[in-house]
């Protein structure tokens, strides 16, 4: 994955030491960052899909949310639209792969 993308962080820890880190959950991205370095970074909200700056208050949950979603006042229509876009992107990828497979033998 490109280094220029915005990460979608979630909280986890190293099993043996218990050190808390934040990992990116996007496909093909192995990026992680220690807890003390994450405040001020950009992330994708797990609920609405908006890009937001991580603040100390955001670190309470396992999956980081923007300020609006942390307060519980997020727009469900935007969340639904974000999920539908992801589904449509996935379908487009499948159709492109299928189309490429059909034209490869010609």
C-alpha angles and dihedrals in degrees: 000000000000118000088226097070126105111250126233103218131203129178121252138144140225107262100228103037100029091225109161116235136168118230130195112244097199119117116273093006117121095176119138134168134196119253096247092057102047103078109103095024123120121249140170114251113244092217109040102014094236121143112243142168113254114241130185089259090058092063096073096086130059093236111045118239133191119252093264093052093043088060089051094244100114124141110253091197090060091048091051091048091050091052091047091052090052091051092049091049090051091050090049091053091050092049092049091051091047091048091049091050092051094050096042095080095051 
